[in-house]
Amino acid sequence: MTFPPGPPPYGYGYPPPPPRPGVIPLAPLTLGAILGGAFSALGRHWKQLLGVTASVYGTALLFVGAAIGIAYAAVGDLFPAVFDLPPGQKPRWDDVQPLIVAFVLVWIAGLIAILCANAVMAAACPAAIQEAVLGRPTTFGALWRRAWARMPAVLGTVILSSLPMLLMAAVFVATLIALLASFHGGSPISLVITAFVGAGLAALPLIPLVLWLWVKFSLAPAAAVMEGQGVIASMRRSSALIRGFWWRSFGILLLIGLMTTAAGWVIQQVLSMLMSAPMAAIDFTADDKTAVIAAFAVIFALLLLGQLVSQLLVSVFPPLVAALLYVDLRIRKENLAPELTRAAGLL
C-alpha cells in the first residue's frame, strides 16, 4: 500500500492518531514531544509552580535566616575576641570553638532546608505532569498538599541517589587534604595546583559509576509521586524502567541539564545588565538619601525577580522532563496509554 504525500488522512486503511487529552499524545514520545510537553505543562501550570517555588524557597530562606540570627545571638559576643585582635595576637581556642560549632550548625540547617525545598519541588513537578497529561486543571493548594504529602518519600530517594556523588566528593576532599599535608617546601601555588590535580585524578574513576546511578534512579521521584511508592520501591521502579533505555535517558537528562544551565546563565547576565543602570545612577555623595534607597529597592526587586525566574527554570523544568520520561517509558514498556486514555475519560 502506498501512502500519499503529506500528513495521513486518518481514514479507511490508515491508523488513527493517538489520543491527546493533555500536553502529550498518549503514545511513545520523541524528544520533541517530551520537550514540548514540558513547556506546555509549564505554560499551563506556571502560576501554581511559581507559587510553590516562591513558597518553598522563601520558607527555606527564612529558616536559614532564623538559624543565622540565633547563632549570632548565641556567639556574636565572641567575634571581637577572634577577628578584632591586636597585631601578632592569636585568638584563643575557647573563643574559636563556639564559632566553629555555630557555623557547622548553621551549615547543617541550611543543608536541611535546601534538601527539603528541593524534595518538595521534585514532588510538585510530577504531580503537575500527572494532571497535565490527562488535561485536568489543578490549583496551588492541591499541588502544595500533594507535594508535601509525598515529600518524605521523594526526599529519601534524593538522599539515597546523592550518596554516590557524596562519596566522590569525600574521596576528592580526603585526597586533597592528604596531599596538602604531605607536601613540604616548594611554591605554595604549585603545591595547591598539584594537590587539586591529584585529588581530581583520584575521584575520576568514580565519575562513570556516579553517572550510571544518577540516570538509573532519576525517575524515582516521579514513581514516588505518581504511584505512591516508598523510597526503596520507587528506586526499584526507576531502575526497572531505565533498564534498556539508559543511553537515551542519559542523553535527554544531560541535554535538559545543559539547557537549564545555559538559560540560568543568560538570566543572570541580563539581570547584571539591568542592575548596572540603577547602580551607575546612584549618587552616594548626595545629602538626600531617598534616591539611594529607591535605587537599592529597584536593584533588590530586580535581583529577587531574576533569582525567582532562574530558580523556577532550574528547579522545575528538569523534574518536569524526568516525569514525562517516566510516562514515556511506562507507555513503551507497560502499555500505559490505554489506562491513561480511560483516566482522561476518552474511552
PEZI-V385842 format. One record per backbone hydrogen bond with DSSP energy under -0.5 kcal/mol. CO is the residue of the C=O (numbers start at 1). NH is the residue of the N-H. E is the energy in kcal/mol with one decimal. If there is no record, write none. Layout:
co = {CO	CO}
nh = {NH	NH}
e = {E	E}
This chain:
co = {11	19	24	25	30	31	32	33	34	35	36	37	38	39	40	41	45	46	47	48	49	50	51	52	53	54	55	56	57	58	59	60	61	62	63	64	65	66	67	68	69	70	71	72	75	76	78	79	79	79	80	86	92	92	93	94	95	96	97	98	99	100	101	102	103	104	105	106	107	108	109	110	111	112	113	114	115	116	117	118	119	120	121	122	123	124	125	126	127	128	129	130	131	131	132	132	139	140	141	142	143	144	145	146	147	150	151	152	153	154	155	156	157	158	159	160	162	163	164	165	166	167	168	169	170	171	172	173	174	175	176	177	178	179	187	188	189	190	191	192	193	194	195	196	197	198	199	200	201	203	204	206	207	208	209	210	211	212	213	215	217	219	220	221	222	223	223	230	231	232	233	234	235	236	237	238	239	242	245	246	247	248	249	250	251	252	253	254	255	256	257	258	259	260	261	262	263	264	265	266	267	268	269	270	271	272	273	274	275	276	277	278	279	282	283	287	289	290	291	292	293	294	295	296	297	298	299	300	301	302	303	304	305	306	307	308	309	310	311	312	312	313	313	316	317	318	319	320	321	322	323	324	325	326	327	328	329	330	330	331	336	337	338	339	340	341	342}
nh = {14	26	22	27	34	35	36	37	38	39	40	41	42	43	44	45	49	50	51	52	53	54	55	56	57	58	59	60	61	62	63	64	65	66	67	68	69	70	71	72	73	74	75	76	78	79	82	82	83	84	84	89	95	96	97	98	99	100	101	102	103	104	105	106	107	108	109	110	111	112	113	114	115	116	117	118	119	120	121	122	123	124	125	126	127	128	129	130	131	132	133	134	135	136	23	135	143	144	145	146	147	148	149	150	151	154	155	156	157	158	159	160	161	162	163	163	166	167	168	169	170	171	172	173	174	175	176	177	178	179	180	181	182	183	191	192	193	194	195	196	197	198	199	200	201	202	203	204	205	206	207	210	211	212	213	214	215	216	217	218	220	223	224	225	226	227	229	234	235	236	237	238	239	240	241	242	243	245	249	250	251	252	253	254	255	256	257	258	259	260	261	262	263	264	265	266	267	268	269	270	271	272	273	274	275	276	277	278	279	280	281	282	282	284	286	289	293	294	295	296	297	298	299	300	301	302	303	304	305	306	307	308	309	310	311	312	313	314	315	316	317	317	318	320	321	322	323	324	325	326	327	328	329	330	331	332	333	334	336	335	340	341	342	343	344	346	345}
e = {-1.9	-3.0	-0.6	-2.3	-2.2	-2.6	-2.9	-2.5	-2.2	-2.5	-2.6	-2.6	-2.3	-2.4	-2.4	-2.4	-2.6	-2.9	-2.3	-2.3	-2.6	-2.8	-2.4	-2.9	-2.4	-1.8	-2.2	-2.3	-2.2	-2.3	-2.4	-2.5	-2.7	-2.6	-2.1	-2.5	-2.4	-2.5	-2.4	-2.6	-2.3	-1.6	-2.4	-2.3	-1.7	-1.4	-0.7	-1.2	-3.3	-0.6	-1.4	-1.9	-1.0	-1.8	-2.7	-0.5	-0.7	-2.1	-2.5	-2.4	-2.6	-2.5	-2.4	-2.5	-2.5	-2.5	-2.4	-2.6	-2.4	-2.7	-2.4	-2.5	-2.5	-2.5	-2.4	-2.8	-2.1	-2.2	-2.1	-2.5	-1.3	-2.3	-2.0	-0.7	-1.3	-2.2	-2.5	-2.5	-1.3	-2.5	-2.9	-0.9	-0.5	-2.7	-1.3	-0.7	-2.4	-2.8	-2.5	-2.3	-2.4	-2.4	-2.1	-1.7	-0.7	-2.3	-3.2	-2.1	-1.9	-2.5	-2.6	-2.5	-2.3	-1.2	-0.7	-0.8	-2.4	-2.5	-2.2	-2.3	-2.5	-2.4	-2.2	-2.6	-2.8	-2.3	-2.4	-2.7	-2.3	-2.5	-2.4	-2.3	-1.3	-1.0	-2.2	-2.3	-2.5	-2.6	-2.4	-2.4	-2.5	-2.6	-2.5	-2.4	-2.3	-1.9	-1.8	-1.2	-0.6	-1.4	-1.6	-2.5	-2.6	-2.5	-2.4	-2.4	-2.2	-2.2	-2.0	-1.3	-1.3	-2.2	-2.5	-1.7	-3.0	-1.7	-1.1	-2.2	-1.9	-2.1	-2.3	-2.3	-2.2	-2.4	-2.4	-2.4	-1.4	-3.0	-2.5	-3.0	-2.5	-2.1	-2.7	-2.6	-2.3	-2.3	-2.3	-2.4	-2.5	-2.7	-2.0	-2.5	-2.6	-2.5	-2.2	-2.4	-2.3	-2.1	-2.3	-2.6	-2.4	-2.2	-2.1	-2.3	-2.1	-1.4	-0.8	-0.8	-1.7	-2.2	-1.4	-0.6	-0.8	-0.8	-1.3	-0.7	-2.4	-2.5	-2.5	-2.4	-2.0	-2.2	-2.4	-2.6	-2.3	-2.6	-2.6	-2.7	-2.6	-2.8	-2.5	-2.1	-2.5	-2.7	-2.7	-2.1	-2.0	-2.6	-2.7	-1.3	-0.6	-1.2	-0.6	-1.9	-2.2	-2.6	-2.3	-2.0	-2.4	-2.0	-2.0	-2.7	-2.5	-2.0	-2.2	-2.3	-2.7	-2.2	-0.8	-0.8	-2.3	-2.5	-2.3	-2.3	-1.9	-2.4	-1.4}
